Amino acid sequence: MSVGGFLGMGKHYVAIPVDHFEIRDGNLFLAGATKDALKSVPEFEYNKLEKATKPRKVKAE
């Protein structure tokens, strides 16, 4: 989810666990979320994720 910024400048992305969202009338709703609360969440950095290891080949017996 992107938070902050104005006209696309200064925004950052934050990770919110899926189980925190509710669906109401076909819309996603994040209970108790305020602009200030979302701005205070640390920025999610994609490059800090652990990379998946390459699968290794297994010889058939």
Secondary structure, DSSP 8 states (H G I E B T S, - for coil): -EES-BTTBS-EE----GGGEEEETTEEEETT--HHHHHHS----GGGS------------
